[in-house]
Amino acid sequence: MDETRCGFVAMIGAPNAGKSTLVNALVGSKVSIVTPKVQTTRALVRGIVMEGQAQIVLVDTPGIFAPSRRLDRAMVTTAWSGAHDADIVAALLDAKRGVSDGDSAMLEKLAEIPQPKILILNKIDTVEKSSLLDLAARANAVAKFDATFMLSALRGDGVADLRQWLAAHVQAGPWHYPEDQIGDAPSRALAAEITREKLFLRLHQELPYQSTVETESWKELRDGSVRIEQTIYVERESQRKIVLGKNGQTIKAIGADSRKELMQVLEHPVHLFLFVKVREGWADDPERYREMGLEFPKE
């Protein structure tokens, strides 16, 4: 029997570079939520990939950008801590967008990280091949990468090659998780994230960034179903009205979308009850950061 291998791979990149989509594609199942809204991922989300005798623990990090608010600063700090703690760092660039100012700053910071690094050019189906070589050369001139991959996480093109390379390059050692586990988020946390995804998708333009979802109650019933109560927290009454919608239609639609996906993920019937509450200044409350798995910035 071949020796087992295991390692942590941090996915870092600008918001909407496709990190969560790639993590889900590599795992082969949904472990990280995906929306068009920037900064959808707020804390470190781990997806677990089995490839032969290798276990690859993918760490999906919040997008790297210039932070202004306290929540933003907490997320960027978390992303870099994920990179520093990993065995391999994978930097994602949106091939269509090219190297933005934010990407340049990220690449310069990456150059200082001693771990092995790989460059991933994502969304290659949206650009000419000639521009990809130029983009790869520009990125490699700033930070020395051990390998460069060009792929489409959404279509799956090139994902298998990346998975095989990672399996060959994580270090020999015991697995950290059971062979059949695909993520490390507790069911309550994943359920809250799924509802937050549906909230963002339904109210992408209207809903302010400052909203969060918490799973308040989780009961497994005798008939095998699960009763889940969740609260959507917003900062103002006007935002609460947006989430509820006219005659409660919006919250009903969000609940229906979330319930449908939760039933697929949990493989059990789900009774989901959603509540919307105003919690002024929640983005400055240390307890909310702990709930999200973020370190609370002091200033």
BAPAKOL-528693 format. One record per residue (C-alpha): chain; residue in three letters; x, y, z. Coordinates in nm, 2 decimals. Layout:
BEGIN
{node "A","ALA",{X,Y,Z}},
...
REM end
This chain:
BEGIN
{node "A","MET",{0.00,0.00,0.00}},
{node "A","ASP",{0.13,0.35,-0.09}},
{node "A","GLU",{0.21,0.59,0.19}},
{node "A","THR",{-0.06,0.84,0.28}},
{node "A","ARG",{-0.01,1.21,0.21}},
{node "A","CYS",{-0.18,1.51,0.35}},
{node "A","GLY",{-0.15,1.89,0.34}},
{node "A","PHE",{-0.33,2.22,0.36}},
{node "A","VAL",{-0.37,2.43,0.05}},
{node "A","ALA",{-0.48,2.80,0.09}},
{node "A","MET",{-0.68,2.95,-0.20}},
{node "A","ILE",{-0.62,3.33,-0.20}},
{node "A","GLY",{-0.72,3.59,-0.45}},
{node "A","ALA",{-0.93,3.90,-0.52}},
{node "A","PRO",{-1.31,3.89,-0.45}},
{node "A","ASN",{-1.49,3.70,-0.73}},
{node "A","ALA",{-1.17,3.54,-0.87}},
{node "A","GLY",{-1.36,3.21,-0.84}},
{node "A","LYS",{-1.20,3.06,-0.52}},
{node "A","SER",{-1.52,2.91,-0.38}},
{node "A","THR",{-1.63,2.78,-0.72}},
{node "A","LEU",{-1.28,2.61,-0.76}},
{node "A","VAL",{-1.29,2.46,-0.41}},
{node "A","ASN",{-1.64,2.31,-0.48}},
{node "A","ALA",{-1.52,2.18,-0.82}},
{node "A","LEU",{-1.21,2.01,-0.66}},
{node "A","VAL",{-1.41,1.86,-0.38}},
{node "A","GLY",{-1.69,1.75,-0.61}},
{node "A","SER",{-1.95,1.88,-0.38}},
{node "A","LYS",{-2.06,2.21,-0.23}},
{node "A","VAL",{-1.87,2.32,0.08}},
{node "A","SER",{-1.84,2.69,0.01}},
{node "A","ILE",{-2.12,2.93,-0.09}},
{node "A","VAL",{-2.10,3.12,-0.42}},
{node "A","THR",{-2.27,3.44,-0.52}},
{node "A","PRO",{-2.18,3.73,-0.76}},
{node "A","LYS",{-2.16,3.96,-0.45}},
{node "A","VAL",{-1.80,4.04,-0.35}},
{node "A","GLN",{-1.67,3.91,-0.02}},
{node "A","THR",{-1.93,3.63,0.00}},
{node "A","THR",{-1.68,3.41,0.19}},
{node "A","ARG",{-1.62,3.56,0.53}},
{node "A","ALA",{-1.42,3.31,0.73}},
{node "A","LEU",{-1.19,3.01,0.64}},
{node "A","VAL",{-1.39,2.73,0.48}},
{node "A","ARG",{-1.22,2.39,0.45}},
{node "A","GLY",{-1.30,2.15,0.17}},
{node "A","ILE",{-1.15,1.80,0.18}},
{node "A","VAL",{-1.03,1.63,-0.14}},
{node "A","MET",{-0.93,1.26,-0.17}},
{node "A","GLU",{-0.70,1.18,-0.47}},
{node "A","GLY",{-0.55,0.83,-0.45}},
{node "A","GLN",{-0.37,0.81,-0.11}},
{node "A","ALA",{-0.35,1.19,-0.08}},
{node "A","GLN",{-0.59,1.40,0.13}},
{node "A","ILE",{-0.58,1.77,0.02}},
{node "A","VAL",{-0.74,2.01,0.27}},
{node "A","LEU",{-0.84,2.32,0.07}},
{node "A","VAL",{-0.88,2.64,0.26}},
{node "A","ASP",{-1.11,2.88,0.09}},
{node "A","THR",{-1.03,3.23,0.22}},
{node "A","PRO",{-1.21,3.57,0.20}},
{node "A","GLY",{-1.11,3.78,-0.10}},
{node "A","ILE",{-0.80,4.00,-0.07}},
{node "A","PHE",{-0.88,4.37,-0.12}},
{node "A","ALA",{-0.82,4.71,0.04}},
{node "A","PRO",{-1.02,4.70,0.36}},
{node "A","SER",{-1.21,5.00,0.49}},
{node "A","ARG",{-1.46,4.88,0.75}},
{node "A","ARG",{-1.39,4.66,1.05}},
{node "A","LEU",{-1.55,4.35,0.90}},
{node "A","ASP",{-1.34,4.40,0.59}},
{node "A","ARG",{-1.02,4.42,0.79}},
{node "A","ALA",{-1.11,4.10,0.98}},
{node "A","MET",{-1.17,3.91,0.66}},
{node "A","VAL",{-0.85,4.02,0.49}},
{node "A","THR",{-0.65,3.94,0.81}},
{node "A","THR",{-0.81,3.60,0.81}},
{node "A","ALA",{-0.72,3.54,0.45}},
{node "A","TRP",{-0.35,3.61,0.50}},
{node "A","SER",{-0.34,3.40,0.82}},
{node "A","GLY",{-0.48,3.11,0.61}},
{node "A","ALA",{-0.20,3.16,0.36}},
{node "A","HIS",{0.07,3.18,0.62}},
{node "A","ASP",{-0.05,2.86,0.79}},
{node "A","ALA",{-0.09,2.65,0.47}},
{node "A","ASP",{0.16,2.40,0.33}},
{node "A","ILE",{0.10,2.53,-0.03}},
{node "A","VAL",{-0.05,2.86,-0.13}},
{node "A","ALA",{-0.26,2.88,-0.45}},
{node "A","ALA",{-0.30,3.23,-0.59}},
{node "A","LEU",{-0.61,3.28,-0.82}},
{node "A","LEU",{-0.63,3.54,-1.08}},
{node "A","ASP",{-0.94,3.62,-1.29}},
{node "A","ALA",{-0.79,3.57,-1.64}},
{node "A","LYS",{-1.05,3.81,-1.79}},
{node "A","ARG",{-0.98,4.09,-1.54}},
{node "A","GLY",{-0.60,4.05,-1.57}},
{node "A","VAL",{-0.37,4.18,-1.30}},
{node "A","SER",{-0.54,4.46,-1.11}},
{node "A","ASP",{-0.38,4.70,-0.86}},
{node "A","GLY",{-0.51,4.48,-0.58}},
{node "A","ASP",{-0.37,4.16,-0.75}},
{node "A","SER",{-0.03,4.33,-0.79}},
{node "A","ALA",{-0.02,4.41,-0.41}},
{node "A","MET",{-0.13,4.05,-0.34}},
{node "A","LEU",{0.15,3.91,-0.56}},
{node "A","GLU",{0.41,4.13,-0.39}},
{node "A","LYS",{0.30,4.01,-0.05}},
{node "A","LEU",{0.30,3.65,-0.17}},
{node "A","ALA",{0.66,3.69,-0.28}},
{node "A","GLU",{0.76,3.71,0.09}},
{node "A","ILE",{0.58,3.39,0.18}},
{node "A","PRO",{0.83,3.10,0.20}},
{node "A","GLN",{0.59,2.81,0.13}},
{node "A","PRO",{0.56,2.65,-0.22}},
{node "A","LYS",{0.32,2.87,-0.43}},
{node "A","ILE",{0.12,2.79,-0.74}},
{node "A","LEU",{-0.05,3.04,-0.98}},
{node "A","ILE",{-0.40,2.96,-1.11}},
{node "A","LEU",{-0.55,3.15,-1.40}},
{node "A","ASN",{-0.92,3.10,-1.37}},
{node "A","LYS",{-1.20,3.17,-1.63}},
{node "A","ILE",{-0.97,3.09,-1.92}},
{node "A","ASP",{-1.28,3.02,-2.14}},
{node "A","THR",{-1.35,3.40,-2.14}},
{node "A","VAL",{-1.02,3.52,-2.30}},
{node "A","GLU",{-0.78,3.47,-2.59}},
{node "A","LYS",{-0.50,3.21,-2.52}},
{node "A","SER",{-0.22,3.46,-2.62}},
{node "A","SER",{-0.32,3.69,-2.33}},
{node "A","LEU",{-0.29,3.40,-2.08}},
{node "A","LEU",{0.08,3.35,-2.14}},
{node "A","ASP",{0.14,3.72,-2.09}},
{node "A","LEU",{-0.06,3.72,-1.77}},
{node "A","ALA",{0.13,3.42,-1.64}},
{node "A","ALA",{0.46,3.58,-1.72}},
{node "A","ARG",{0.37,3.91,-1.54}},
{node "A","ALA",{0.26,3.73,-1.23}},
{node "A","ASN",{0.56,3.50,-1.22}},
{node "A","ALA",{0.79,3.81,-1.25}},
{node "A","VAL",{0.66,3.93,-0.92}},
{node "A","ALA",{0.62,3.61,-0.72}},
{node "A","LYS",{0.81,3.29,-0.81}},
{node "A","PHE",{0.55,3.02,-0.86}},
{node "A","ASP",{0.64,2.65,-0.85}},
{node "A","ALA",{0.37,2.58,-1.12}},
{node "A","THR",{0.11,2.76,-1.32}},
{node "A","PHE",{-0.23,2.62,-1.40}},
{node "A","MET",{-0.49,2.76,-1.65}},
{node "A","LEU",{-0.84,2.64,-1.59}},
{node "A","SER",{-1.21,2.71,-1.58}},
{node "A","ALA",{-1.35,2.62,-1.24}},
{node "A","LEU",{-1.71,2.67,-1.36}},
{node "A","ARG",{-1.67,2.44,-1.65}},
{node "A","GLY",{-1.43,2.20,-1.49}},
{node "A","ASP",{-1.16,2.24,-1.76}},
{node "A","GLY",{-0.82,2.17,-1.61}},
{node "A","VAL",{-0.94,2.10,-1.26}},
{node "A","ALA",{-0.83,1.73,-1.27}},
{node "A","ASP",{-0.47,1.83,-1.36}},
{node "A","LEU",{-0.46,2.07,-1.06}},
{node "A","ARG",{-0.60,1.80,-0.82}},
{node "A","GLN",{-0.34,1.55,-0.94}},
{node "A","TRP",{-0.05,1.80,-0.89}},
{node "A","LEU",{-0.16,1.89,-0.54}},
{node "A","ALA",{-0.19,1.52,-0.45}},
{node "A","ALA",{0.16,1.46,-0.57}},
{node "A","HIS",{0.30,1.77,-0.38}},
{node "A","VAL",{0.14,1.75,-0.04}},
{node "A","GLN",{0.38,1.59,0.22}},
{node "A","ALA",{0.38,1.23,0.33}},
{node "A","GLY",{0.18,1.19,0.65}},
{node "A","PRO",{-0.15,1.07,0.81}},
{node "A","TRP",{-0.48,1.21,0.70}},
{node "A","HIS",{-0.64,1.48,0.92}},
{node "A","TYR",{-1.00,1.38,0.84}},
{node "A","PRO",{-1.20,1.06,0.78}},
{node "A","GLU",{-1.18,0.95,0.42}},
{node "A","ASP",{-1.55,1.02,0.35}},
{node "A","GLN",{-1.56,1.37,0.50}},
{node "A","ILE",{-1.58,1.66,0.25}},
{node "A","GLY",{-1.57,1.96,0.48}},
{node "A","ASP",{-1.52,2.07,0.83}},
{node "A","ALA",{-1.80,2.32,0.88}},
{node "A","PRO",{-2.05,2.21,1.14}},
{node "A","SER",{-2.40,2.14,1.00}},
{node "A","ARG",{-2.54,2.45,1.18}},
{node "A","ALA",{-2.27,2.68,1.03}},
{node "A","LEU",{-2.31,2.54,0.68}},
{node "A","ALA",{-2.69,2.57,0.70}},
{node "A","ALA",{-2.65,2.94,0.80}},
{node "A","GLU",{-2.41,2.99,0.51}},
{node "A","ILE",{-2.66,2.83,0.26}},
{node "A","THR",{-2.94,3.07,0.38}},
{node "A","ARG",{-2.70,3.36,0.35}},
{node "A","GLU",{-2.62,3.26,-0.01}},
{node "A","LYS",{-2.99,3.25,-0.10}},
{node "A","LEU",{-3.03,3.59,0.07}},
{node "A","PHE",{-2.75,3.74,-0.14}},
{node "A","LEU",{-2.87,3.59,-0.46}},
{node "A","ARG",{-3.23,3.70,-0.41}},
{node "A","LEU",{-3.14,4.06,-0.30}},
{node "A","HIS",{-2.80,4.10,-0.47}},
{node "A","GLN",{-2.84,4.47,-0.55}},
{node "A","GLU",{-3.09,4.58,-0.28}},
{node "A","LEU",{-2.94,4.42,0.03}},
{node "A","PRO",{-2.66,4.60,0.20}},
{node "A","TYR",{-2.35,4.41,0.27}},
{node "A","GLN",{-2.40,4.43,0.65}},
{node "A","SER",{-2.62,4.13,0.70}},
{node "A","THR",{-2.56,3.79,0.86}},
{node "A","VAL",{-2.74,3.47,0.93}},
{node "A","GLU",{-2.72,3.26,1.25}},
{node "A","THR",{-2.87,2.91,1.32}},
{node "A","GLU",{-3.04,2.95,1.65}},
{node "A","SER",{-3.20,2.61,1.69}},
{node "A","TRP",{-3.15,2.26,1.54}},
{node "A","LYS",{-3.37,1.97,1.64}},
{node "A","GLU",{-3.36,1.62,1.49}},
{node "A","LEU",{-3.71,1.49,1.50}},
{node "A","ARG",{-3.83,1.13,1.55}},
{node "A","ASP",{-3.95,1.10,1.19}},
{node "A","GLY",{-3.59,1.17,1.07}},
{node "A","SER",{-3.65,1.53,0.96}},
{node "A","VAL",{-3.47,1.83,1.10}},
{node "A","ARG",{-3.63,2.15,1.24}},
{node "A","ILE",{-3.41,2.45,1.19}},
{node "A","GLU",{-3.46,2.80,1.32}},
{node "A","GLN",{-3.24,3.08,1.18}},
{node "A","THR",{-3.23,3.45,1.23}},
{node "A","ILE",{-3.12,3.70,0.96}},
{node "A","TYR",{-2.97,4.00,1.13}},
{node "A","VAL",{-2.97,4.34,0.96}},
{node "A","GLU",{-2.86,4.69,1.09}},
{node "A","ARG",{-3.18,4.89,1.02}},
{node "A","GLU",{-3.55,4.86,1.01}},
{node "A","SER",{-3.55,4.96,0.64}},
{node "A","GLN",{-3.33,4.66,0.56}},
{node "A","ARG",{-3.56,4.43,0.76}},
{node "A","LYS",{-3.85,4.54,0.53}},
{node "A","ILE",{-3.64,4.46,0.22}},
{node "A","VAL",{-3.57,4.11,0.34}},
{node "A","LEU",{-3.93,4.05,0.44}},
{node "A","GLY",{-4.07,4.18,0.11}},
{node "A","LYS",{-4.43,4.27,0.03}},
{node "A","ASN",{-4.66,4.05,0.23}},
{node "A","GLY",{-4.35,3.84,0.33}},
{node "A","GLN",{-4.30,3.71,-0.02}},
{node "A","THR",{-3.92,3.77,-0.03}},
{node "A","ILE",{-3.85,3.59,0.30}},
{node "A","LYS",{-4.07,3.30,0.18}},
{node "A","ALA",{-3.88,3.27,-0.14}},
{node "A","ILE",{-3.54,3.28,0.04}},
{node "A","GLY",{-3.67,3.01,0.28}},
{node "A","ALA",{-3.79,2.79,0.00}},
{node "A","ASP",{-3.46,2.81,-0.19}},
{node "A","SER",{-3.26,2.74,0.13}},
{node "A","ARG",{-3.48,2.45,0.24}},
{node "A","LYS",{-3.45,2.29,-0.10}},
{node "A","GLU",{-3.07,2.29,-0.09}},
{node "A","LEU",{-3.05,2.20,0.28}},
{node "A","MET",{-3.26,1.89,0.20}},
{node "A","GLN",{-3.00,1.79,-0.07}},
{node "A","VAL",{-2.70,1.85,0.16}},
{node "A","LEU",{-2.84,1.69,0.47}},
{node "A","GLU",{-3.03,1.41,0.29}},
{node "A","HIS",{-3.32,1.46,0.53}},
{node "A","PRO",{-3.66,1.65,0.52}},
{node "A","VAL",{-3.60,2.00,0.65}},
{node "A","HIS",{-3.85,2.23,0.83}},
{node "A","LEU",{-3.69,2.57,0.81}},
{node "A","PHE",{-3.81,2.88,1.00}},
{node "A","LEU",{-3.66,3.22,0.92}},
{node "A","PHE",{-3.68,3.53,1.13}},
{node "A","VAL",{-3.55,3.88,1.05}},
{node "A","LYS",{-3.42,4.10,1.33}},
{node "A","VAL",{-3.26,4.44,1.35}},
{node "A","ARG",{-2.94,4.44,1.54}},
{node "A","GLU",{-2.78,4.79,1.52}},
{node "A","GLY",{-2.41,4.79,1.49}},
{node "A","TRP",{-2.37,4.41,1.47}},
{node "A","ALA",{-2.06,4.46,1.26}},
{node "A","ASP",{-1.89,4.62,1.57}},
{node "A","ASP",{-2.00,4.33,1.81}},
{node "A","PRO",{-1.71,4.09,1.90}},
{node "A","GLU",{-1.96,3.81,1.96}},
{node "A","ARG",{-2.08,3.82,1.60}},
{node "A","TYR",{-1.72,3.78,1.48}},
{node "A","ARG",{-1.67,3.48,1.70}},
{node "A","GLU",{-1.99,3.33,1.55}},
{node "A","MET",{-1.85,3.38,1.20}},
{node "A","GLY",{-1.51,3.24,1.29}},
{node "A","LEU",{-1.33,3.57,1.25}},
{node "A","GLU",{-1.09,3.75,1.49}},
{node "A","PHE",{-1.24,4.08,1.61}},
{node "A","PRO",{-1.01,4.37,1.50}},
{node "A","LYS",{-0.95,4.61,1.79}},
{node "A","GLU",{-0.99,4.92,1.57}},
REM end
